[in-house]
């Protein structure tokens, strides 16, 4: 399978203008091309991934990294996603039926069918099973890392930053000093950011997830050089598995 050629030949709806366009349009003569195959745009993995991209945007730009992302959804979900995360609309495309994911043979997650349930309802049950770690290796460990902290990861919330993550009251970043100090990911810090993302998605569920049939579909990350040669590949094996180095998800391109 030639991943680069599959992506180069693919056309999808671009969020910025609603036009069907080649995914690699505007990517000619780039230094590094980072391609993100995202799951449902309402998936917490993607919101977290976009947060890291926003955080490291200056470093990525300095290294000449061009980004293209393709997520499952429609233009409304794409606009909502970009509005919340700050991800540029011109860099995001949508694939409503996960056809590109299938072409790339990415992990579909659990796909069990349950009697008397619709496809979407079965997908919900499968998603809940994956959240419990079934057919989704590493998920529970990653959930616990969000609560317990990670001294290998950088501090995620600035001391003067105020986080709104309902139903919690507004929290100032300095609050997390009480849980362990500064300069690394403190206990409950990542869990709080994830709670904020969960509140956002559940408040606008039908917009973020127009078709629940693909709830369990996982994504992948590919990094190419200027010649189209593959420098890095990570295929998600489960929920919250969007990066090999979970402490610093973009280390593969920044280091």
N, C-alpha and C positions, 0 to 999 in steps of 0.2 A: 504494500500500500504506500503510495506517495502522498503523504499528508499535505505537503505544500501545494501540489498540483490540484488536489481536491478542493482546497480552500481557494486557490487562485481562480478556479473555474466557477466558484459558487457565487450566486447573486441572491441577495435577500433585501428585505425592506429596511431602509435606513431611517433611523428615528428623526434625524434633523429635518428632513424634507418629505418623508413619506414615500420616497421613490425607491423602486427596485433598482439596486445598483450592485456592481461587483464588490465583494467584501474588501478586496485589495485596492479599490479605487483610491488614488492619492498616495499609494504606498511605493511608488516607483523610486528607486535609488535611495532607500532608507538604510540606515546603519544597522539597526536591530528592529525586528518586527515581532511584537508580543501579541499572540493571538489567544484569546480567552473564549473557550466554548463553555458558556454558562448554562446552568439548568434553568428552571422557572425563575423569572426575574423576581418573584416573591420569595425565593429560596434564601434563607439566612446566610448561606455560604456566599452568595453573590453580593449581598449588601456589605458583608464583612470584607470581601475581596476589594470591592470598590472603595471602601474606607481606607484600606492600606494603599491603594493606588493614589488616592487623594493626598494622603499623608506624605507619600514619597514622590509626589509629582515633580518637584523641582529636581530631585536626583535623577529621576527617569529621563527628564528632558535634557539634563546635562550630559547624560550618556547617549543621547540620540535615539531613545527608544520610542518607536511608534506603536500605538496600541489599537487593536481592533477586537471588539467583543461581539459575540453572537449569543443571544439568550432566547429562551422559549417564552413567547408572549406575542403581543400585538403592539401597535404604535402607542396606544393609550398606556399600556403597562410600561413601555419603554420611556415615555415622557415622565411618568410618575417616578420611575426608578432614577432617572437622571436628575429630576428636580430634588429628590431627597438626598441622593449620594453626591451630587456634583459631577458625576461622570459625564463627559462631553457627548452630546447627542449625535454629533457627526461621527463618532467612533463606535456607536452602538447600532447593531442590526438585530432583527428578530426573525426567528424561525418558529412559526406557530405550531408546527407538527413534529418538531424535533427530527426532521429529515436529515439534517447535516450530522446530528449526533449518531444517527443510524449508519450513515455512510462511513463515519469514522470508527464505527463499532465500539462506541463508548458504553460503559456499564449502565444498564437500564434500571438497576436497583431491583427490588423485589417486584415481581409481576404476577403474583398469584391471583387467580379469579375466585371470587366467593359467591356461592349460590344466593340468588335473590338480590344481589347488589349490582348497581350499574358499574361501568368502567371507572368512572370518577370516584364512586364510593369505595370500590376495591382498592384504588390507588391510595385513598386516605388510610385504609387499614394497613396497607403495605408500608406507607410512610411512618405510621405510628410504630410498627414493628422495627423499622430501621432506626428510628429514634431510640429504641430500646437496645440497639446494637445488633439486632438480628439481620444478617445480610449486609451489615454496615460496620466493618471492622474499624476499631479506633474511635468510634463516635462517643461512647460513654467516657473514655479517657479524656477526650477533648472537652466534653462538657465539664468534667471535674476540674480540668486545668483552668477553665474560666472562673471557677469559684476559689480554687486553692492558690492561684497565682503561678508565676513562672519567672524565676530569676534569670533565665536565659533570654527572656523577651524584654524589649524596651518598655519604659513607662508609656502607657497609652493615653492617659488623660492629664493635661496640664494642671498645675496646682490652682491656677486662676480660672480654669474652664468650668462652666456650669453644665451639668448633664441633666436633661429632662427625660426620665424613663419611667413613665407611669406604670403601675400605681405608686411608685416611690415618689417622695417629694424631690424637688430639685436638689441635686448633689453637687457641691463644689469639689473640684479635683483634689484639693488639699485634704478632704475627708479621708481619702484612701491612705494617707500617711499613717493614720491610726491603725491600719491593718498590716503595716509592715515597713513603711519608710518611703523612699523615693528612688528613682533611677532604674526601676525594673517594673514588670507587670505585677501589681499588688493583688492580693486576694480580693475577689469580687469585682475587680476592675473590668475585665473582659466580660464577665457575666452581666454587668450593668449595661455595657454597650450592646450586648446581644438582646437584653430586655428592651432597650430602646428600639432596636430593629424589629423585634417581634411585635411591639405595640404599633409601630408604623404599618407593618404588613397586615396585621389582623384588622386594623382600622380601615383598610382599603383593599380588602382581600379580593373582591371581584375584579378590581382594576389590575392588581398585580398578577393574579392567576385567572385569566379568562377561560382556561380549559384545564381542569384538574386531572385529566387523564395522564399527564406527564409529570406528576408530582415526584416520582421516584427517580426519574432520569438524572444521571450524573453528568458532569462535564469534564473539561480537560484544559491544560495550559500547554502552549507550544511557543518556543522562542526560536526565531530564524535569523540567520545573518543576511548580509546584503545580497548573497548569491542564492538565497532560498534554502540553504542547508540547515538542517535541524540541529540546534544547539542544546535544547532542553525540552523534555517532555514529561508531563505528569498527568496521569489519568485518574480521576477521582474514583475511589473504591467505596465510598459511602458518604454519609452526611457529615459535614464539617471536615472533609478530607480534601479541601481544595488546594492544599499546599503540602509539599514534602516536609519543609521546615516550618512547622506551625508556630514556632516562637518568632520567626521573622520570615513571613511568606514570600517576600520579594528578594531574599538573599541571593537566589540563583541568578538574578540579573544585575543586582547592585554591587555584589562583591567580586 
